[in-house]
Amino acid sequence: MLQVNFLRENKERVLEGLGKRGFKQVDLVDQAISLDDDRKKLQFELDQNLSEMNRISKEIGLLMRDGKKEEAEAAKSQTAIFKENSQDLQQKLKETESKLLEVLYQIPNIPYEKVKAGTTAEENEIIYQSHDVEGLGEGAIPHWELAKKYNLIDFELGVKIAGAGFPVYFGKGARLQRALVQYFLDKNGDAGYLEVNPPHVANEASGYGTGQLPDKEGQMYYINEDKLYLIPTAEVPVTNLYRDVLLDEKDLPIKNTAFSQCYRREAGSYGAHVRGLNRLHQFEKVEIVRIEKPENSYAVLEEMVDHIKEILNDLELPYRVLRLCGGDTGFASAMTYDFEVWSAAQEKWLEVSSVSNFETFQANRLKCRYKSDGKTQLVHTLNGSAMALPRIMAALLENNQTENGIKIPAKIAAYARFDLIN
């Protein structure tokens, strides 16, 4: 969430940034500033009213001490009027603050200066590609057929138990999933990330803290009786560890990694592009989260990009890195890099990771600050997938199919304890 003072003091920059996103509701900026003006006015009136109440109350005490009961009673009637006015002002102030918050929640983050304007995925910038890519040729089959051929994943059984998008993994398919998770966690741990095992449900405050609410409410599974959401990513509980926390400068940077199941309704998703593992309602993912001083966050973002590159190099998969344009950048992000792996059998790129810098957008919602030289300021938060499993699994199966079976990259074979699926 952007701060009102930032909107007020940087209005031209804000409008330019919203333009990069193709954001149409720019009138929300003026609404927020106007509501903040109303809030300040009401707060001033309330403070004046309360101050006058306190003055009269002291005066009543002195009058009573001096035996001037009639004058004291007259003063008491004045306090009753001020009390009623204060209650009215407090209610108006509460309503205005609520309206202001509602407006601020609707304004997305301002893209970083390197983010170019654009409204579609086709306008994203390809900044790196590891290999030239090509199909596997005649006879290559997509991962959903490979999964059936080698009894790795059963999509129909998942439909029977839960519905579409909830696959069941068997044998070497399940072991390969587990091996990938352990490899990702170890790789992150070796890079200095502290492993966290968080809850897989989150309350409303946590959803608002990281920006899933109210922006993505329709994409989240909700447990009505307990008023809890199934998490769409470990980013939500891990980042919320630092909600309402005042950190000391020596506490920074904070580097966490976490494995979790992820749950996404993906409402309206259908068709060939969601077949097999391409898009699921439940999947496994390992996340990395950083809490940083503002001046370090963009160097850290590049460091995180390099870390994901290392992982994909170890997986021996052709991949590319894209810097997203304004319109394709997530609501809360200031800049995002997407990683896509090449699916040789499907002959298309599959997104497997996003690495984002949210600057102070999440921190302002979370009220996560740090103290340095006696001054308190908001931190910058960053996160990334390291990594999401479904499309990694799809690409591993498709790109490594041979006449004799599916070859497993050496780094993963060491964890899976097999190097061939046949």
C-alpha positions as CSV (number, residue, x, y, z in Angstrom):
1,M,0.0,0.0,0.0
2,L,1.3,3.4,-1.0
3,Q,1.6,6.1,1.7
4,V,-0.7,9.1,1.4
5,N,2.2,11.5,1.8
6,F,4.0,9.8,-1.0
7,L,0.9,10.2,-3.2
8,R,0.7,13.9,-2.2
9,E,4.4,14.7,-2.6
10,N,5.0,12.7,-5.8
11,K,1.7,12.9,-7.6
12,E,3.2,13.4,-11.0
13,R,5.5,10.4,-10.6
14,V,2.6,8.3,-9.2
15,L,0.4,9.1,-12.2
16,E,3.2,8.3,-14.6
17,G,3.8,5.0,-12.9
18,L,0.1,4.1,-13.0
19,G,0.2,5.0,-16.7
20,K,3.0,2.4,-17.2
21,R,0.6,-0.2,-15.8
22,G,-2.3,1.0,-18.0
23,F,-4.2,1.6,-14.7
24,K,-7.4,3.5,-15.4
25,Q,-8.7,4.5,-12.0
26,V,-6.2,7.3,-11.5
27,D,-8.9,9.4,-9.8
28,L,-8.3,7.2,-6.8
29,V,-5.1,9.2,-6.2
30,D,-7.1,12.5,-5.8
31,Q,-9.7,10.7,-3.7
32,A,-7.0,9.5,-1.3
33,I,-5.5,12.9,-1.0
34,S,-8.9,14.5,-0.4
35,L,-9.9,11.9,2.2
36,D,-6.6,12.5,3.9
37,D,-7.3,16.2,4.0
38,D,-10.7,15.4,5.6
39,R,-9.0,13.1,8.1
40,K,-6.5,15.8,9.1
41,K,-9.3,18.4,9.5
42,L,-11.4,16.0,11.7
43,Q,-8.4,15.0,13.7
44,F,-7.6,18.7,14.3
45,E,-11.2,19.5,15.4
46,L,-11.2,16.4,17.7
47,D,-7.9,17.4,19.3
48,Q,-9.2,20.9,19.8
49,N,-12.5,19.6,21.3
50,L,-10.7,17.2,23.6
51,S,-8.3,19.9,24.7
52,E,-11.2,22.2,25.6
53,M,-12.9,19.4,27.5
54,N,-9.7,18.9,29.5
55,R,-9.4,22.6,30.2
56,I,-13.0,22.8,31.5
57,S,-12.6,19.7,33.6
58,K,-9.7,21.2,35.4
59,E,-11.7,24.4,35.8
60,I,-14.6,22.4,37.4
61,G,-12.1,20.9,39.9
62,L,-11.0,24.4,40.9
63,L,-14.5,25.7,41.2
64,M,-15.6,22.8,43.3
65,R,-12.5,23.3,45.5
66,D,-13.5,26.9,46.0
67,G,-17.1,26.0,46.8
68,K,-18.5,27.6,43.6
69,K,-21.0,24.8,43.0
70,E,-23.3,26.7,40.7
71,E,-20.5,27.7,38.4
72,A,-19.1,24.2,38.5
73,E,-22.5,22.8,37.4
74,A,-22.7,25.2,34.5
75,A,-19.3,24.2,33.4
76,K,-20.3,20.5,33.6
77,S,-23.1,21.2,31.1
78,Q,-20.5,22.6,28.8
79,T,-18.4,19.4,29.0
80,A,-21.5,17.3,28.1
81,I,-21.8,19.3,24.8
82,F,-18.1,18.9,24.1
83,K,-18.3,15.1,24.9
84,E,-21.2,14.7,22.5
85,N,-19.2,16.6,19.8
86,S,-16.1,14.5,20.5
87,Q,-18.1,11.3,20.0
88,D,-19.5,12.6,16.7
89,L,-16.1,13.6,15.5
90,Q,-14.6,10.3,16.5
91,Q,-17.2,8.5,14.5
92,K,-16.7,10.7,11.5
93,L,-12.9,10.3,11.8
94,K,-13.3,6.5,12.0
95,E,-15.5,6.4,8.9
96,T,-13.1,8.7,7.0
97,E,-10.1,6.6,7.9
98,S,-11.9,3.5,6.8
99,K,-12.8,5.1,3.4
100,L,-9.2,6.3,3.0
101,L,-7.9,2.8,3.6
102,E,-10.4,1.3,1.2
103,V,-9.2,3.7,-1.5
104,L,-5.5,3.1,-0.8
105,Y,-6.0,-0.7,-1.1
106,Q,-7.2,-0.2,-4.7
107,I,-4.1,1.7,-5.8
108,P,-1.3,-0.7,-7.1
109,N,2.4,-0.2,-6.5
110,I,4.4,2.2,-8.7
111,P,6.7,0.4,-11.2
112,Y,10.4,0.9,-10.7
113,E,12.2,3.2,-13.3
114,K,13.6,0.2,-15.3
115,V,10.1,-1.2,-15.8
116,K,8.8,-0.2,-19.2
117,A,5.2,0.7,-20.1
118,G,3.0,-2.0,-21.4
119,T,-0.3,-3.9,-20.9
120,T,0.3,-7.4,-22.2
121,A,2.8,-10.3,-21.7
122,E,4.0,-9.8,-25.3
123,E,5.5,-6.5,-24.1
124,N,7.7,-8.1,-21.5
125,E,11.5,-7.7,-22.0
126,I,13.6,-10.9,-22.5
127,I,16.8,-10.0,-20.8
128,Y,18.5,-13.5,-20.8
129,Q,18.1,-16.8,-22.5
130,S,20.3,-19.8,-21.6
131,H,20.0,-21.8,-24.8
132,D,18.6,-21.8,-28.3
133,V,15.5,-24.0,-28.2
134,E,13.9,-26.5,-30.5
135,G,11.3,-29.3,-30.3
136,L,12.3,-32.9,-29.6
137,G,11.1,-34.0,-33.0
138,E,8.8,-36.8,-34.1
139,G,7.6,-39.1,-31.4
140,A,8.1,-36.7,-28.5
141,I,5.0,-36.7,-26.2
142,P,3.8,-34.2,-23.6
143,H,4.3,-34.8,-19.9
144,W,0.7,-35.9,-19.2
145,E,1.2,-38.8,-21.6
146,L,4.6,-39.5,-20.1
147,A,3.1,-39.5,-16.6
148,K,0.6,-42.1,-17.7
149,K,3.1,-44.2,-19.6
150,Y,5.4,-44.5,-16.6
151,N,2.7,-44.4,-13.9
152,L,4.1,-41.2,-12.3
153,I,1.0,-39.0,-12.0
154,D,-2.7,-39.9,-12.2
155,F,-4.9,-36.8,-13.1
156,E,-8.2,-38.8,-13.2
157,L,-7.8,-40.1,-9.7
158,G,-7.3,-36.6,-8.5
159,V,-10.6,-35.6,-10.1
160,K,-12.3,-38.5,-8.3
161,I,-10.9,-37.5,-4.9
162,A,-11.1,-33.7,-5.1
163,G,-11.6,-32.3,-8.6
164,A,-9.6,-31.1,-11.6
165,G,-6.3,-29.6,-10.7
166,F,-5.5,-32.0,-7.8
167,P,-3.2,-34.7,-9.3
168,V,-2.0,-37.8,-7.4
169,Y,1.7,-38.7,-7.7
170,F,3.0,-42.3,-7.6
171,G,6.3,-44.1,-7.3
172,K,9.1,-42.3,-9.0
173,G,6.8,-39.4,-9.7
174,A,6.3,-38.9,-5.9
175,R,10.0,-39.5,-5.2
176,L,11.0,-37.0,-7.9
177,Q,8.7,-34.4,-6.3
178,R,10.3,-35.0,-2.9
179,A,13.8,-34.9,-4.3
180,L,13.2,-31.5,-6.0
181,V,11.8,-30.0,-2.8
182,Q,14.8,-31.2,-0.8
183,Y,17.2,-30.0,-3.4
184,F,15.6,-26.5,-3.5
185,L,15.6,-26.2,0.3
186,D,19.2,-27.3,0.5
187,K,20.3,-24.9,-2.3
188,N,18.5,-22.0,-0.6
189,G,20.0,-23.0,2.8
190,D,23.5,-23.1,1.3
191,A,22.9,-19.5,0.1
192,G,22.1,-18.3,3.6
193,Y,18.4,-18.6,3.8
194,L,16.9,-19.8,7.1
195,E,14.4,-22.5,6.6
196,V,10.9,-21.9,8.1
197,N,8.0,-24.3,8.3
198,P,4.9,-22.0,8.3
199,P,1.2,-22.7,8.6
200,H,-0.6,-23.4,5.4
201,V,-3.6,-21.3,6.3
202,A,-3.6,-17.5,6.9
203,N,-6.1,-15.1,8.5
204,E,-7.5,-12.0,6.8
205,A,-4.9,-9.6,8.3
206,S,-2.1,-11.8,6.7
207,G,-3.8,-11.7,3.3
208,Y,-4.0,-7.9,3.5
209,G,-0.5,-7.6,4.7
210,T,1.1,-9.1,1.6
211,G,-1.4,-7.8,-0.9
212,Q,-3.4,-10.9,-1.7
213,L,-6.4,-9.2,-0.3
214,P,-8.5,-7.5,-1.6
215,D,-6.8,-7.9,-5.0
216,K,-6.9,-11.7,-5.3
217,E,-9.8,-12.7,-3.0
218,G,-11.6,-14.6,-5.8
219,Q,-8.5,-16.8,-6.4
220,M,-8.1,-18.0,-2.8
221,Y,-9.8,-20.9,-1.1
222,Y,-11.7,-19.8,2.0
223,I,-12.6,-21.7,5.2
224,N,-15.8,-20.0,6.2
225,E,-16.2,-21.4,9.7
226,D,-12.7,-20.4,10.8
227,K,-12.4,-17.3,8.6
228,L,-9.0,-18.6,7.2
229,Y,-7.6,-18.8,3.8
230,L,-5.6,-21.6,2.3
231,I,-2.3,-20.0,1.3
232,P,-1.6,-19.4,-2.4
233,T,2.2,-19.3,-1.6
234,A,4.5,-19.5,1.4
235,E,5.2,-15.8,0.9
236,V,2.0,-15.0,2.8
237,P,2.8,-16.6,6.2
238,V,6.6,-16.1,6.0
239,T,6.4,-12.3,5.2
240,N,3.7,-12.0,7.9
241,L,6.2,-13.2,10.5
242,Y,7.3,-9.6,10.5
243,R,3.9,-7.9,10.6
244,D,3.8,-5.2,13.4
245,V,7.5,-5.8,14.1
246,L,10.1,-3.0,14.7
247,L,13.4,-4.5,13.7
248,D,16.8,-3.2,14.6
249,E,19.3,-2.3,11.8
250,K,21.5,-5.1,13.0
251,D,18.7,-7.6,12.4
252,L,18.9,-6.9,8.6
253,P,19.0,-8.5,6.1
254,I,16.6,-11.3,6.9
255,K,16.6,-14.3,4.5
256,N,14.0,-17.0,4.9
257,T,13.0,-20.0,2.8
258,A,10.0,-22.2,3.2
259,F,8.3,-25.2,1.5
260,S,4.5,-25.4,1.4
261,Q,1.6,-26.7,-0.5
262,C,0.0,-23.9,-2.4
263,Y,-3.8,-23.6,-3.1
264,R,-5.2,-21.4,-5.9
265,R,-8.8,-21.5,-7.3
266,E,-7.6,-20.3,-10.7
267,A,-11.2,-19.3,-11.4
268,G,-12.0,-19.2,-15.1
269,S,-9.0,-21.3,-16.1
270,Y,-9.7,-23.9,-18.7
271,G,-8.5,-25.2,-22.1
272,A,-5.3,-26.8,-23.4
273,H,-3.0,-24.3,-21.7
274,V,-4.0,-25.7,-18.3
275,R,-3.7,-29.4,-19.2
276,G,-1.7,-31.8,-17.0
277,L,0.7,-29.9,-14.7
278,N,0.5,-26.6,-16.6
279,R,-1.9,-25.1,-14.0
280,L,-3.1,-26.7,-10.8
281,H,-5.3,-25.9,-7.8
282,Q,-2.9,-27.5,-5.4
283,F,0.9,-27.7,-6.0
284,E,4.2,-27.7,-4.1
285,K,6.6,-24.7,-4.0
286,V,9.7,-23.6,-2.2
287,E,9.8,-19.8,-1.6
288,I,12.5,-17.3,-0.7
289,V,11.7,-14.1,1.2
290,R,14.0,-11.2,2.0
291,I,13.6,-8.2,4.4
292,E,16.1,-5.5,3.4
293,K,17.2,-2.0,3.9
294,P,15.8,0.2,1.1
295,E,19.2,1.2,-0.3
296,N,20.1,-2.5,-0.8
297,S,16.9,-4.0,-2.2
298,Y,17.6,-3.7,-6.0
299,A,21.1,-5.2,-5.7
300,V,19.5,-8.0,-3.7
301,L,16.9,-8.5,-6.4
302,E,19.6,-9.1,-8.9
303,E,21.3,-11.5,-6.4
304,M,18.0,-13.4,-6.2
305,V,17.8,-13.6,-10.0
306,D,21.3,-15.1,-10.1
307,H,20.4,-17.6,-7.4
308,I,17.4,-18.8,-9.5
309,K,19.7,-19.0,-12.6
310,E,22.0,-21.4,-10.6
311,I,19.1,-23.6,-9.8
312,L,17.9,-23.8,-13.4
313,N,21.5,-24.5,-14.6
314,D,21.7,-27.4,-12.1
315,L,18.4,-28.7,-13.5
316,E,19.9,-28.6,-17.0
317,L,16.8,-26.9,-18.4
318,P,16.7,-24.3,-21.2
319,Y,15.3,-21.1,-19.6
320,R,14.9,-17.4,-20.1
321,V,14.5,-14.4,-17.8
322,L,11.9,-11.7,-18.5
323,R,11.5,-8.3,-16.9
324,L,7.8,-7.7,-16.8
325,C,6.2,-4.6,-18.3
326,G,4.1,-2.4,-16.1
327,G,0.7,-3.9,-17.1
328,D,2.0,-7.5,-16.4
329,T,3.6,-6.7,-13.1
330,G,1.7,-7.9,-10.0
331,F,-0.4,-5.4,-8.1
332,A,2.0,-5.2,-5.1
333,S,5.3,-5.4,-7.0
334,A,7.5,-2.5,-8.1
335,M,9.6,-4.8,-10.4
336,T,9.3,-8.5,-11.3
337,Y,11.5,-10.9,-13.2
338,D,9.8,-14.0,-14.5
339,F,11.7,-17.3,-15.3
340,E,10.4,-19.5,-18.0
341,V,11.6,-23.0,-19.0
342,W,11.3,-24.5,-22.4
343,S,8.8,-27.3,-22.8
344,A,10.3,-29.3,-25.7
345,A,7.2,-31.5,-26.2
346,Q,4.7,-28.7,-26.0
347,E,7.1,-26.4,-27.8
348,K,6.3,-23.4,-25.6
349,W,7.7,-21.5,-22.6
350,L,6.3,-22.3,-19.1
351,E,6.6,-19.8,-16.2
352,V,8.3,-21.5,-13.2
353,S,9.4,-18.6,-11.0
354,S,8.8,-14.9,-10.3
355,V,11.2,-12.8,-8.3
356,S,9.8,-9.4,-7.1
357,N,10.8,-6.3,-5.2
358,F,7.8,-4.8,-3.4
359,E,9.8,-1.9,-2.0
360,T,7.7,-0.5,0.9
361,F,4.3,-1.5,-0.5
362,Q,3.9,-4.7,1.7
363,A,5.9,-3.2,4.6
364,N,3.4,-0.3,4.9
365,R,0.5,-2.7,5.1
366,L,2.5,-5.0,7.5
367,K,3.8,-2.1,9.6
368,C,7.2,-3.7,9.4
369,R,9.9,-1.1,10.2
370,Y,13.4,-0.9,11.4
371,K,15.3,1.6,13.5
372,S,18.6,3.1,12.4
373,D,20.4,6.0,14.2
374,G,17.2,6.7,16.2
375,K,15.1,7.0,13.1
376,T,12.3,4.6,12.2
377,Q,11.5,3.7,8.5
378,L,9.8,1.0,6.5
379,V,11.8,-1.9,5.2
380,H,11.8,-3.3,1.6
381,T,10.4,-6.8,1.1
382,L,11.3,-9.2,-1.7
383,N,10.3,-12.7,-2.6
384,G,10.7,-15.4,-5.2
385,S,9.9,-18.9,-6.2
386,A,12.8,-21.2,-5.7
387,M,11.0,-23.0,-7.1
388,A,7.4,-24.0,-8.1
389,L,7.3,-27.7,-8.9
390,P,4.6,-28.5,-11.4
391,R,6.0,-26.9,-14.6
392,I,9.6,-27.8,-13.5
393,M,8.4,-31.4,-13.3
394,A,6.7,-31.1,-16.7
395,A,9.8,-29.7,-18.4
396,L,12.1,-32.3,-16.8
397,L,9.9,-35.1,-18.1
398,E,9.4,-33.7,-21.6
399,N,13.0,-32.4,-22.2
400,N,14.7,-35.6,-21.0
401,Q,12.6,-38.3,-22.7
402,T,14.6,-40.8,-24.7
403,E,14.0,-44.1,-26.3
404,N,15.1,-45.8,-23.1
405,G,13.2,-43.7,-20.6
406,I,13.4,-40.3,-18.9
407,K,16.9,-39.3,-17.8
408,I,17.2,-37.4,-14.5
409,P,19.7,-34.5,-14.2
410,A,22.7,-35.5,-12.0
411,K,22.1,-33.0,-9.3
412,I,18.5,-34.3,-8.8
413,A,19.3,-37.9,-9.3
414,A,21.6,-37.7,-6.2
415,Y,18.5,-36.8,-4.2
416,A,16.0,-39.1,-5.9
417,R,18.4,-42.1,-5.8
418,F,17.6,-43.0,-9.4
419,D,18.8,-41.5,-12.7
420,L,16.3,-43.0,-15.1
421,I,12.5,-43.5,-15.2
422,N,11.7,-46.5,-17.4
